[in-house]
């Protein structure tokens, strides 16, 4: 059995892997459309029954799955539209700057208390994400056009994270959690399909990614999400989302060192270092 921190760590590695595959896939392949849909096809036959049994004992799981599915769908569409206007390296950190909003909502709605150390770590992490997002000089003007969609994606991240936090205690094992993810992804995939039609008047993407990226992405995208939800049984949603942003640190470093992304690299690395500091602080708060 993985500890919550180990589960988040494994989720981060899976998340970074499929994100790097997505970045190397042509936009007309709509990589996310493929892997979300294939994840549902691969996992639903083996996990949906477990989720249904869990929902029979806790009917609110149906409501949580619906809220999360719709929020995921809007998140996917908002992110895709933002990517059409500005570089992913600028948009994605903004979309992931939700931990502060999640913490405030958890404090107000769920009466969840956070230590000063945790608040400090979350604030430092958000500052680092904003540094990363504004580092690309050539994308500054385009980012101003994309920020409403990035902000909407951040809001949806907060919504589905809180919904998942409500659902997590009622998902007794990994099978039921993966079934929950399949239900939410099936709803989200409908939104992806509608956006696919709106963009190019086709229900399916123009290109098919390679077999290995498809298989790796399909296995990783929902499994990473399920590990994050499982860890929410023990830790606040804001803490989990902050720790999950370790993936952005790895993505930034790999982008600079491996993909040779040099535009604004000093500011990007500085932002990644701030996010890294926030991970240490929040991780220390968890252990204490």
N, C-alpha and C positions, 0 to 999 in steps of 0.2 A: 504494500500500500504506500503510495507516494504521500509525502507531507505536502501541505498547501504550497510552500515555497518551491519544493521540487516540481510540483505540478505546473506552477507558473513558469518555472525555468524551462521545462520541456515544451510547454505551449509557445514560449518565445522562440525557441529554436525552430519549431515547425512553422510558426508564423513568418519568420525571416526567410525560411526556405521557399515557401510558396510565393511570398512577395517578390523575391529576387527572380523567380521563374516568371512571374507576371510582368516584371519590368523588362524582361528580355523577349517577351512575346509581342508581336505586332498588334497595334490597337484594334485593327479590323478583325482580329481573332476573338476579341472580347473574352479574355482568359477567365475572368471571374464568372461569366455566364456558364461556361463549360464546367468549371470545377465545382461550383455550388450545386448545379443540377446533377452532376455525376456523383457527388458525395451523397445526395439524397438517394439516388438509385442504388448505390453500393451498400449503404448502411441501413436504410429504412426496412428492408425485408427481415433484418436480424434484430432490430432494436425498437421498432414501432410498437410491438406488442408490450414490451416492458414499460414504455412510456404510458400506454393506455392503462395498464394495470396501476401504475403510480397515480394517474389522473383520476381513476375510480375512487381512490382513497383520499385524494386532495383535488377537488374540482377546480380550485383556483389555478391549477397548472394549465388548464385549457385557456383561461384568460391571459395568463402570463405568456404562454406560447404565442397567442394572437397578437398581443401588444409588442412582444419582441420581434415577431415576424414582420409586422408592419413597419416597426422602427428600423429593422435591418434593411427592409426593402427601400425605404426612403433614404437611408444612409448610403446604400449602394448607388442609387440614382444620383444623389447629391454629389457623391465622390466622383462618379463618372463624369458628370457635367463640369465639376471643378477641374478635373484632369484635362478636359478639352480646352480650358482657358489658361491654365498655368501648369508649370512643371510639377510632377508628382512629389519631387523632393521638397517643394514648398507647401503644397496643399496638404499632404498627409500628416505632417506634424501638427498643423492647425486643427485638423479633424480629430487628432488624438489628444488635444489639450483639454479634454473633458473632466479629468480627475477633480479639479477644484469645484466645478459645478456639481459633480456627483457627491463630493464630500459635504457641500452646503445642503444639498437636498436630503442626504442621509441624516444630517444633523437636525434639520427642520422637520422632515416628514417622519423619520423612523427613530428620532431621539437617540441617534448613535453618537457617542462622544469620541473625540479624537484628542490625543495628547498634543501639546505644543510642538513636540518633535515631529509628529506626523504632519501637522499643518505646515510646518516649515519645509519639510521634505516635498510635500505636494506643490507648494508655491515655487520652490526652486526648480522642480521638474517642469512646471508650466513655463517658467521663464526660459529654460533651456530649449523647449520646443519652439517657442516664438523666435529665439535666436536662429534656430535651424531653418525655420520657415522663411525668414526674411534675409537669408544669407545669399541667395542667388541674385546678383545684380541685374542680369539680363531678364529675370522673370518678375522684377518688382512691379512694373506696370500691369502685367498680366495677373499678378497675384491680387491686385486691388479689384480686378473684375471677378476673380474667383472666390473672394473671401466670403460672400453671402452663402454660397454653396458649402464651403468648408465649415462655416459656422453652423449651418443646418446639420451637417454630418456630425459635428461635435455634440449638438443638442440631442440628436438621435442616439449617439453613443451613450450619453447620460441616461436617456430613457430606457434603452434596452438593457443597460447594465443594472439599473435599479429593478427592472422587471425580472431579470435573471436572479438577482439577489433574493427576491421574494420566492422564486421558484426553487432555488438551490436546496433548501432544507427538506423539500418534499421529493427530491430525486435521490433514491436510496443507493444507487450504484451507477457504474459507468454506462451500462447498457441503457438504462432509462434516461440518463443524461444525453447520450448520443441520439436516442429517439426524440427527445425534446429538441435537440439541435436540428434534426431532420425536419420536424414540423415547422420550425421557425424558418429554416432555409427554403423549404418548399414555398412558403408565403413570399419570402424575399426574392426567390427566383422568378415568381410571377411579375414582380416589379422590374426585375432585370430584363425580362422578355418584353414587357411593354416599352421600356426605354430603348431596347434594341430595335423595336419596330419604329418608334418615333424617330430615331436617329438615321436609319438607313432604309426604312420600309422593307425590312426583312425580319422574319421571326428567328432566323438562325444567323450566326456570324458568317462573314464571307470566307473566313479561313478557319482551319482546324489546327490547334497547336499539336506539337509532337506527342507521341505516345508517352514517353517518359515524363515530360512536364505535366501532361494531363493526369497521369496516374499519381505522381507525387503530390500534385496540387490537390487532387480530389481526396486523397487520404489525409492530407495535412490540414486542410482548411477547417473542416468541422471538428476534427480531433483536437486541434489546438483550442478551439472555442469551448469544447466540452470540458477540457482540463481546466480552463479558466472558471467555468461555472462550478465545477466540482470544488475548486478552492474557495469559492464564495460561501460554502457551508461553514467555513471557519473564520474567515477574515472579511472586513468591510469591502464593499465594491470599489470604493475610491482607492483603497490600498492595493487591491488586485490590479486595477486598471493602471495605476502608477507603476507598479512592478512590471506589468506587461509591456510598458513602454521601453523596457530594456531592448526590445527588438529594434527600436528606432536607432539606438546607440550602435548596435551591430550593423544595421543597414547603412548608416552614415559612414562608419569606418570602412566597411566593405566597398561602398561607393567611391570613397576617396582613394583607397589603396588598390582596389581591384578593377573597378570600372573607370578609374582615372577622371572622376568628376571634380574638376579644379575650380569651377566658378564659385567664389566665396567660400572656399574650403576652410579657411582659418576660422571664420565665424561659425561655420557648421560644426567643426570639431569642438570649438569652445562650447557651443550649445549642447553637443553630445556629452561633453565632460560635466556640464551642469546637470543634465539628466542622470548621468552616472552617479553624481554626488547625491541626488535626490533618492536614487535607488538604495544607496548605502544607508541614508538617514531613515527612510521608511522601513527598510529591512531591519535596522537596529531597533526601531520602535516596535516592530512585530515581535522580535525575540524578547524584548523586555516586558 
